[in-house]
Amino acid sequence: MPALDASSLRWSLLQLAQELGAGSAEVDAALTGRRDPADLLWRHLGTRTGWLLVIDNADDISVLECGGRPVRDGNGWLRPTTAGLIITTSRVSDPRNWGRNTQIHPIGWLSNQDGARVLLDLAPHAGSRTTAQILSERLGGLALALHQAGSHLASPFAREATFEGYARALESRFAELLGAGGRDRDVVTGTWELSLDQLAQNDVPQARDLLRVLAWFMGALPIPVWLLDHEVLAGICGDASAEKAGVGLEALRSVGLIETRSARRSDTIAVVHPLVAEAVRLQQSTGENPWRETAATLLRRALPEDPVLSQNWAIYSTLLPHARIVFAEDPDELGKFVRYLEASGGYEAARALQRQICECLESEHGRNDAASLLARAVLADLTGQAGEVTEALHQLIELVPASEEALGPEHPHTLVARASLAQWTGEAGDAVSARDQYAEIVPIREMVLGAEHDETLISRANLAYCTGLAGDPAEARDQFARLVRIRERVSGPEHLHTLVDGLNLARWTGESGDPTAARDQFSDLLPLHERLLGAEHPRTLITRANLARWTGEAGDPAAARDQYADLLPVRRRVLGPEHPHVLSSTANLARWTGEAGDPTAAYEQYLRLLPLYERVLGADHPRTMEVRSSLTRWSDISGYGREDWGASVSREFIDREHPL
């Protein structure tokens, strides 16, 4: 497993977890930040014995951290075990960085004898052990250079058939690289440049351009063969045909510059060594780059049109590591991956990618350019969805005036920022203000964008939701009933936004006084969410939480308690222990524990929960006040004696998870 960066290592290790039996939904949740990826890996790795895991090139030891936990703690990717052995190669040799469970073994370059063994394994007919040792010494014992030389000699395209002949060709072509003081990377570069020259002389000149294209994909990570459209690749190879593009790829494989492997489900993948990919990219000039554009064309052709649809998520997940490099300077294309991550529940990963988009746009156009302002609004919204409501509000309070000044109050980008400000104002506890803000936004969006534009319908949904929070649940129910019919016609019955509006219709049906109907609606919606989104998607968990709540409201508090007890550990694992949804589930578990006949346990749960609410949301937040009020109530019922908790809210705590 190459430790090039944190995202590629996470991808590789989670693919290993899937090979060992992890479900695709579990892997997707870990990839998008909804559950701890290291825990998932070790849950499956720990059940096997006699294995060896090699993590290569971990020169930046922070890449090996998981969830901010230092490597030396031994509870991230690297953990003490007797089931197998982990070998990590790194230039970091200080034992204090690795912890007490790690043994440090300093190594240098391969000896001439060991280097000769590498060469003879790859090209057994190319000469004697003595000549192999001479070539190994000339290559400085560098493993990748030895591998490249041996692969070259074993290729049918090679002019040189012996170790001596290869050494002579290398000497005459790259003497300046291999002389005294030459860098290791230059030596390796020399070996594959020789191979490319030889391929050109053997009537495969297209191999060089093909390697320049493949170098733009993430080194060491799988490139699906179905991505490599030969017709597209032929366009970068002069007058070469699609057939010749295939010949060029096979030639690269034969000389060891790419590898092909069989992946899961018999899919074939291509892999480029990370050093080869990095060095070939660095050799390309800045500015207009036809090889990078060809890689981008391959990705664009492979990507499904709508990243929000769950059936498209597998392809977006596979191509995400490559897109980070190929589209690093293309905010529009990266934005598709942000939408995929958001739709699949990976809010933290989506926020990190959106931050990259913001930096790209601001460096090119400035902070108050229209595109930059829109990107900042999306970033603020993702910040809120990741659970940082206060930070989202801070960003939007700064952003909205800047957008109004630069673009005008009715510009579509300004309306996006205003809508986000309204949403997170409501999430922060001020439902009346949020409702009033949405009431101003909806008619403007209808006029500017159209009555059935997606953004208009989202604003209508948020207006309906805040109307309910502000004290009119029947009106909220009726607005959502109208909206669901429109969504089913415009977006389809299984579109994500249709599902969300269905959740809200069920919620406000219950709030309007019909808990049995609400329970039945959520019961019908849950299998649909599990099928389309996955059992641990945040929106599926919202549906489970609401089903539990309305089961209790409909008269079965013990079943509600048990459903929340089952739900809470899943939410903690997927969202983190202090996410607002986790706090609400904890509060509701306490409530229904009390309603089911155990007021003492309810009191004790609320007592532990109140300091957490005060720290995370603040002492004066409406939800904190509800927890304080509930603590007082169960204190009285349990007979612990009433204490003055400063309660100003008399009704019981209820789930308030805004699914939009």
N, C-alpha and C positions, 0 to 999 in steps of 0.2 A: 504494500500500500504506500503510494508516494505521499509525503507530508508537505506538499507544495504550499498549500494554504488551508485555512480552517474549513472552508466550504467544500473543497474537493476531497479532503480527508474524511469529512463527515459523510459525504456521498459514498465514498468507497467503503467505509466501514459499515454503513447501513445496507449497502448492497450485500456485504458479507452476512449481516444479520438476516436479511431476507433469504439468502442461500441456506442459512441454518434453520429456517422455519418461521421467521417473523412474517406476519401478514402484511400485505401491501398497504392496508389502511394504517397499520402501526408505523410502517416505514415512512409513509407520506406525512403522518403527524409529527414524526421526529425530524424529517427534512424541513418542515415548515415551522418548526419551533414550538409545536403544541405538546410535545412530551420530551423527556430527557433522552437524547439519542444514545448516550453511553449506557444508561440503565437498560435500554432495549437490547443493545448488543450483548451486554454481559448476561442478561437473562437467558440468552440462547447459547452464548459461548461457554458459560459456566456449566452447562449440562453435557458438554463434550469433554473428552480426555485425549491426551496424546497429540495435541495440535501444536503447530508453530505459526506464529503471526509475525511478519516482518514489516516494520514501518520504516520507510527509507527517506533519507534526506531531510530529517527534522532539524534543520539548522536554526529555524525560528521556533524555539521551544513553546512559545505561546500558541502555536498551531495545535499542539497536543492538549491544550486546556479544553474543558467542556463545561459550559455554564459558569465560566469565570473561576472555576476551581483550579488552583495551581497543580501542576503535574506532581509535585512532591507530596501532595496530600494523598495520592493513591486512590482517589474515588471518582476519577474522570475516565478518559479513554484507557489510560494505563492503570491497572489494578493488580495487587498481589494475588497470585493464584498458584495452586498446585496442579491444576488440570492441564496446563500446557505451558508454553514458553513464548514470551514476546521479546523480539530483538528489534531495537530501534537504532538506526544509524544517524549520527549527528556530530556536528563539530563542537557542540556544547559538552564540555567534559567535567564541569564542576559538579561534584556529587550533591551539593546543597540544592541544586536545581531539580534533581531527580528523586530525592527522598531515600529513606533507609531501605526500601525494598528493592532497590536497583543496584546491580553490579556494573561497574564501569570497566570496559575492556578497550584500551587504546589500540588502534590499528593504523597502519600506514598503507602505502601502495603495495600492490601484489609483488611478491618476489618474482625473480625471473623464472623460477621453477613453477610456481603457481600460475603465472601468466602463460607459460608454455602449455600447461594443462588446459587452460581456457581455450587457447587457440587450437590445440589438437582435438578437443571435444567438438568444436564447431567445424573444423576443416581437417579431418584426420589424414587426408591424402596429400596435404600441401607441403610436407617435408618432415624432417627429423626433429627429435626433441631439441637438439642443439640449435638448429636454425629457428625453431619456435622461441627458444630462450633469447636468441639475439634480437628477434623482432619484439618480444615483450620488453626487453630492456630499452629498445629504441622508442617504444610507446610509453615509457615511464611507468609501467605497471598500472596504468589507468584502466579500470575495469570496463568502462563504456567504450574506450578506444579499442581494447582487445576484442570486445564483443563485436564491434563494427568491422574490425579487420577480419576476424574469423568468418563472419557472415558474408562479407564481400568475397572472400576466397571460395566459399562454398556455392556462390551464385553462378548460374550458367552465363551471366552477362560479363563476368570478370575476365579481363585479358590475362591478368596474372594468375598463375596456377600454383605458385609456391610462396612460402614465407619470404624467401630471398627476393623473388620478383616484386612482391608487395613492398618490401623495405626499399628497394631501388626506386620504385615509382613514387613512393612517399617522399624519399629524399630529394628527388629531382623536382617534384611539384611543390613541396612545402618545406623546403630547407629553412626558410625564414621563420616558420612557425615552430619548428622542432629544434632550433638552435639553442644555445645556452640562454637561459632566462625565459624561454617560451612558457606561456601560461598553459595550465592543464586544459582549459577550455579550448585554446587554440589547437592543441594537439588533437583533441576529439573532433573539432570542426574539420581539421585536415583530413581525417579518415573518411568522413562522409562526403566531403567535397570531391575526393578522389573517386568514390563510388559513383557520384553523380556525373563526373566527367566521363567515366568509363561507360555509363549507361548512354550518354549522348553519343559517344563514338560507336555504340552498338545499335544506333538508330532508335533509341528511346529518349530523345531530348525532352519529351514532355514530362519526364519524371521529375525534373527540377521544379517546374511550375506547379505540378501537383503537390509536391512536398511543401512548397511555399503556401499553398492553400490550406493543407492539413495542419500546418503549424499554427493557424489561428484558432484551432480548437484546443480545449484544455488538455495539456499534455498528461499522459498516463491514465486519462479517463476514457471510457468506451465511446467511440464514435460509431453509431449504428451504421451498418453498411447500407441500409435502406436510405440513409441521409445522403449518400454520395451518388447523386444523380450524374451518370456518365455524360449525358447531353450537356448539362451545365458545366461540368469539368472540362469538356472538350473546348468550350469557348475560351478558356484561359491558355490553351495549348496550341496557339497558332492555328494551323489548318488541320489539326488532328481531329479524327472522328471520335464518336462515342466509343467505338471499339478500341481505338488506340488509347483512349483514356483508361480503359480497363487494363490494357497491356501495361501502361505506365504504373498503375497501382500495383499490379502483380510484380513488376520489376522492383519497385520500392520495397515490397515485402521480401523479395528474394535476396536483396543485399542487406536486410536487417534494419532499414530505416523506418519501417512501420511493422507492426505485428498484427496478425489476425487471430482472433480467438472465438471459440464458441461460447456464447453466454447462455443465460437461462432460456428455456423454451426453444433451444436450438437456434437462437438468433446469432448471426455472425457480427462481430464488432471489429473495428480497427483501432489500434492504439499507437500513438506517437510518443516516444520517450520525451519526458518533460524538458531535458536539456536540449535535445534536438529542436523541439518546438520553440523554446525560448530563444535559442541562438539564431534560428532561421528567421524568426520575427524581427530580431534586432538588426539583421542584415538588410532588411527591407527599408527603403527610404520613407521618410515621413511625407505627408500630403496625400495625393491621390494614390490609392493602392489597389490595383486590380485583383490581387490575390485575396486580400481581406474582403473586398466586395463580392468576390465569388463565394467565399465562405458564408457571407451574409445572405446571398441569394439562395444557397442551399438551405439555410435555416428558415428563411421566409417561406420557401416552397413547402417545407415540412410542417410548419406550424399550422394547426387548425385555426379557423377564423375567430372563434369565440372562446377566449380563455376562461370564461366563467362557467361553461358547461362542464360538468363533472366527467363526462366521457372523454374530454380532451386533456384532463390533468396529467395522465401518465406520460404523454408526449412532452408536455411542458416541463414536467419534472426531469425527464431524461435529458432535455436540451438546455436546461437552465445553467449548468456549469459552463457550457460552451458559449451561451449567449452573453454571459458576463464579460467575456473577452471580445468576442466578435462585435457585439453591440455596445461596447463600453462608451462610445461616443455617439450613440444613437438613442436619445431619450424616448422616442416614439416606440421603438421596438422593445426596449427595456420595460416600458410602461405596460406592455402586454403581459410580461412576466409578473409585474406587480399585481395586476388584476387577477392573474391565476393564483398567486400566493394569498391574496386577500380572500378570494372566493373559497379557497380550500382551507381557510382558517389559519394560515401562517402569517399572522399579523406582524410578529417581530421580524421575520425574514423579509416581509413586504416593506416594512418601514426601513430596514437597512438598505434595500435596493432602491427605494424611493429617495433616500438621502443621497445616494450616488447620482441619481438623476438630477436632483437639485444642484449638487455641486457642479455637474457638467453644464447645466443651463446657465448658472450664475457666472461661471468662469467665461462663458462664451458671450452672454447677452447682458449680464448685470443682474442684480438682485431684484429690481423692480420692473423687469421686462414682463410682458404678458405671460409668456410660457413659464418663466420662473415663478411668477405669482401663483399660477395654477398648480405648479408642482409643489409649492410650499403648502397650499391648501390641502392637497392630497396627503402630504407628509403629516400635517397636523391631524387629519382625520385618522390616519393609521396609528398615530401616537395614542389617540383616544381608544381605538379598538384594541390596542395592545395593553390597555388597562391603566394608562397614565392620563386620566381625565383632566387633572389640574394642569399638567404640562400642555395638553392639547389646547385648553382654553387660553393659556398664556400666549401660545403661538398665534392663535386666531385673533385674539384681541389686538395684537400687534399687526397682523396681516390685513384685516378688513379695512382699516383706514388707509393703509398703503395702497391697497388695490383700488379703493374708491377714488383716491387722488390720482393714481396713474391711469386708470382705465375708465372710471365713471361708475356710479352706483348700480347701473343696470346692465353692465357688461356681463356676459355669461360667466367669465372667470371670477368676477366679483361676486356673482350670485352663488357660485360654488363655495367660496369662502364664507359668505353670509349664512348659507345653509348649514355648513359645518359648525359655525359658531352657535347657531340656534340649537343644533342637535346636542352639542356638548354642554351648552347652558342647561338644557333639560336634564342631561345625565348628571350634572353637578347639583341638581336638586331644585332648580328654578323653573318649574314646568310652565307657569303662567307666562313668564318672559319668553320662553322658548316657543310657546304656542303663538304669541303675538308676533314674534319675528317671522315664523313660518307663514302666518296669515298675510304678511306683507310680501313675502317671497313668491308664493304660489301664483298670484295673478300676473306678476312680472314674468315669471318663467312661462306661463301659458301664452303670454303675448310674444315673448322673444323666441321661445323654442317650439311652441305648439302644445296643445292640451294633452297629447299622448306621447310626448317625448319622454325618454327614460328618466331624465333628471327632473322633469315636471312631476312624473308619477312618484318618484322617490320623495320629493318635497311634500306632495299630498299625503303620502303615508306618514311622514314625520309630523305633519300638521295634525293628522288624525290621532296619532299616538300621544302627542303632547296635549291635545284636547282632552283625552281621557285622563292623563296625569293631572291636568288642571281641574278635574272635578266633574267632567261630563262623560261618563263611560258609555252611555247609550248613544250619544252623538258619535263618539269614536267608533263604536260598533257599526253604526249605520254607514259611516264614511268608509270603513274597511270593507264592508259588504259590497259597496259600489265599486271600490277599487279592485277587489279580487276579480270581479267579472271583467273589468277592463284588462287587467294583467293577463288573465287566461286567454283573452282574444289577441292581445298585442304581442305578448312574450311567450305564450304557451303554458300549459298547466304544470310543467315540471321545471320551469325556469326558476332560478334562485330567488328572484324578487317576488315571484308568484308564491313560492313557499313561505317567504317571510311575511307577506301580507296575510296569508292564511293563518300563520301563527298569531298575528295580531288580532285577526277577526275572532279567533277562539278565545284569546285573552280577554278582549273587551266584552265578548258575550258573557263570560263568567263575571266580570266586574259589574255588568249590568243587572246581575241578579239571577243568572241561570247557570250555576256551577256544574250541574249534570251535563248540560249541552257542551259546556267548555271542556269538561273531561273527555267526553266522547269525541269531540273534534280533535283534541290533542292525541287521543289514542289512535285515530285514523291517520293523523299526520306523521306519527313517529316512524312507522315502517317505511313510508315514502322518503323521509329524511335519511334513514339508515341505508336505504338502497342507493339513493342518488349521491349522498355526501359522505357516507361512512359512519360507523357507529360512534366514533370519537370526535367527529367534527364539532366545533364549538356550537354551531346552530342545532345540530342534533342533540347536544347536551342541553341547550336551552329548551328544546321540545320536551326532553325527559323531565327537566325541572318543573316546567309548567304542568305536565301531566301529573306529577307527584303532588303539586300544590292543589290542583283542582280535584284530584282524588280525595284529598283531605277535606276540601271545602264542600264536596258532595256528600260527606258523611262518613268517610272511612279514614280516620286519623292514623290508625296503626299501619295501614297500607302506605299512606303518605310518608310516615316516618321511615318505613323500610325502604321505600324507593329513594328517598333522600340519602339514607345510609349507604345504599349501593352506588349512588351517583357521586357522592362527595369525593371519595378517593380517586375516581376517574378524572374529575375536574381538577383536583390538585395536581395530578400528574400531567395533564394536558396543558393547563393554564398557569400553573404556579400557585403557591400557597396564599398569596396576597392579592390575587386578581379579584376585582369586584364581584364577579359571578361566583367565585369560590366562597367569598364572604357571605353572599346572599344564601347560598345553599347551606352553609354552616348555621346561619340564623334560622333558616326554615327547618332544618333538622331539629334544632332546639325547640322550635315552636311546636312541631307535630309530636315530638317526644312528650312534651307537656300535655298536649291535647289528647294523647293516647293513654294518659293516666299516670305519668311519672313527673309531677311538677318539680320534685327535688333535682332530678337529672336535668330538666329544662333550665332551672335556675343556675345550676353549676355550669352548664354549657354557655349560657348568656354571660355569666360572670367572667369566663375566660375570653369570650369573644369581644366584649366591650373595649378593652384597651387596644385591641388590634384595629377595630373600627376607628377609634379616636386617632390612632397613629396614621392609618392609611388614608382615611377620608377627612379627618378633622373632627373636633369635638362638637361643632355646630352644624355638621352636615345633617340633612333630614334623615338619612338612613341611620346615622349614628344615634340620633335622637330616638328613632323607633326602637333600636336595640336597647337603649337606656330605659325606655318606657316598658319594654317587654321584660327586662330584668326586674323592674319594680313589680310588675304584675305577678311574675312567677315567684318572686320573693314573698309576696303576700300570701299566695296560694300554698306555697310549700311550708309556710310557718317559720321562715327564717327571720321574720321581722322586717318591717318596711324601713328602708334607708332612703334618705333624700338623694335621689339620683338626678334631680333637676329635670324630671320628665315634663315635657310640654306637649307630647303627642300621646293620645289615649288609645289609638287603635293598634292592632297587632301588625308586626312586620310581615310584609308580603314580597314576593319576587318582583323585582323591577328591572328586568333585563331587556334593554332596548335592542331588538334583533337587527335593526337597520344600521 
